[in-house]
């Protein structure tokens, strides 16, 4: 009994998910303990420690480290999932599933400065929802609220100005 359990867990560690989680862990550790301390300079006087240029990279590094550890623990102790290999060719997909994500990328890439970050984020999110076939109106409302909320958080919370759009005169 124990031998088969050990074999099952070892086979889970040989999966692609394990490789991705180990890459996440290694990258976040290098980021946290080498890149951030070596290449981000902290000013001598700060009004608040939360205004330090180190705080956001450290938060993101720790979150990615926790994500990687969570993936490993989920693989080891989570339920066994049946994997269905479905390799479909691009020509077998409906047009909206491959064309709309490309269009969403183009809208975001080419429209970020002309139409603004908030409008661009809303359009790209809605295009991706349509491509996935989302049918719930509440999800579409979140697709409008989240990009606008993120832009407001950047502008007013973090004092990082995002473009409002040159087409609107800002």
C-alpha positions in Angstrom: 0.0 0.0 0.0 2.7 2.5 1.0 4.9 1.5 -2.0 2.1 2.3 -4.5 1.4 5.6 -2.8 5.1 6.6 -3.0 5.2 5.6 -6.7 2.1 7.6 -7.4 3.5 10.7 -5.8 6.9 10.2 -7.5 5.1 10.0 -10.9 3.3 13.2 -10.1 6.6 14.9 -9.5 7.7 13.8 -12.9 4.9 15.8 -14.6 5.0 19.1 -16.4 3.1 20.8 -13.5 6.0 19.9 -11.2 8.5 21.3 -13.7 6.6 24.6 -13.9 6.3 24.8 -10.1 10.0 24.1 -9.6 10.8 26.8 -12.2 8.5 29.2 -10.3 10.2 28.4 -7.0 13.7 28.8 -8.4 12.9 32.0 -10.3 11.2 33.6 -7.3 14.1 32.7 -5.0 16.6 34.2 -7.4 14.4 37.3 -7.7 14.0 37.7 -4.0 17.5 37.0 -2.8 19.6 38.2 -5.7 17.9 40.6 -8.1 15.9 42.7 -5.7 18.7 43.4 -3.1 21.4 43.9 -5.8 19.7 46.0 -8.3 17.0 48.0 -6.5 18.4 50.9 -4.6 16.5 52.1 -1.5 16.7 55.9 -0.7 18.1 56.8 2.6 15.1 58.7 3.9 11.6 57.5 3.4 8.4 58.9 4.7 7.0 55.4 5.1 8.5 52.0 4.6 5.6 51.2 2.3 6.9 53.8 -0.1 10.2 51.9 -0.6 10.9 50.8 -4.2 11.6 47.3 -2.7 8.1 46.7 -1.3 6.2 45.8 -4.5 8.9 43.5 -6.0 9.3 41.7 -2.7 5.5 41.2 -2.4 5.3 39.8 -5.9 8.3 37.6 -5.4 6.9 36.1 -2.2 3.5 35.6 -3.9 5.1 33.7 -6.7 7.1 31.6 -4.3 3.9 30.7 -2.4 2.2 29.9 -5.7 5.1 27.5 -6.6 5.0 25.8 -3.2 1.2 25.5 -3.4 1.5 23.8 -6.8 4.0 21.3 -5.5 1.9 20.6 -2.4 -1.3 20.3 -4.5 0.4 17.8 -6.7 1.7 15.7 -3.8 -1.3 15.7 -1.6 -4.2 16.7 -3.9 -6.6 14.3 -5.6 -5.5 12.4 -8.7 -6.8 14.1 -11.8 -7.6 12.3 -15.0 -5.7 13.9 -17.8 -7.3 14.0 -21.2 -4.9 14.8 -24.0 -6.7 16.9 -26.6 -4.5 18.2 -29.3 -6.7 20.1 -31.7 -5.3 21.8 -34.7 -5.9 25.5 -35.3 -8.1 24.8 -38.3 -10.4 22.6 -36.1 -11.1 25.4 -33.7 -14.0 27.8 -34.2 -12.8 31.1 -35.6 -13.7 33.1 -32.5 -11.4 31.0 -30.3 -8.2 31.9 -32.2 -9.1 35.2 -33.9 -10.5 37.1 -30.9 -7.4 36.5 -28.6 -5.2 37.9 -31.4 -7.6 40.8 -31.8 -7.5 41.4 -28.0 -3.7 41.5 -28.0 -3.8 43.9 -31.0 -6.3 46.2 -29.2 -4.2 46.2 -26.0 -0.9 46.6 -27.8 -1.9 49.3 -30.3 -4.6 51.0 -28.3 -3.0 51.4 -24.9 -1.9 55.0 -25.4 -4.5 56.2 -28.0 -7.6 55.0 -26.2 -6.3 54.7 -22.7 -5.4 51.9 -20.3 -8.9 51.5 -18.8 -10.8 51.4 -22.1 -8.2 49.2 -23.6 -8.3 46.8 -20.7 -12.1 46.6 -20.8 -12.1 45.9 -24.5 -9.4 43.3 -24.4 -11.1 41.5 -21.4 -14.5 41.5 -23.1 -13.0 40.1 -26.3 -11.3 37.3 -24.4 -14.6 36.5 -22.6 -16.4 36.3 -25.9 -13.7 34.0 -27.3 -14.1 31.7 -24.3 -17.9 31.6 -24.7 -18.7 33.2 -21.3 -22.5 33.6 -21.0 -23.0 35.1 -17.5 -23.6 38.8 -17.3 -22.0 39.1 -13.9 -18.7 37.9 -15.4 -18.9 40.6 -18.1 -19.6 43.2 -15.4 -16.4 42.1 -13.6 -14.6 42.4 -17.0 -15.6 46.0 -17.0 -15.0 46.7 -13.3 -11.6 45.0 -12.8 -9.6 46.9 -15.5 -11.2 50.2 -14.4 -10.5 49.4 -10.7 -6.9 48.4 -11.5 -6.3 51.7 -13.4 -7.8 53.7 -10.5 -5.6 51.8 -8.0 -2.5 52.6 -10.1 -3.4 56.2 -10.6 -4.7 57.1 -7.1 -3.4 54.4 -4.8 0.2 53.9 -6.1 0.6 57.2 -7.8 1.6 55.5 -11.1 -0.1 57.4 -13.9 -1.5 55.3 -16.7 -2.5 56.8 -20.0 -6.1 58.0 -20.2 -6.0 58.2 -24.0 -4.8 60.8 -26.5 -8.1 60.4 -28.4 -10.0 61.8 -25.5 -7.7 64.8 -25.2 -5.9 63.8 -22.0 
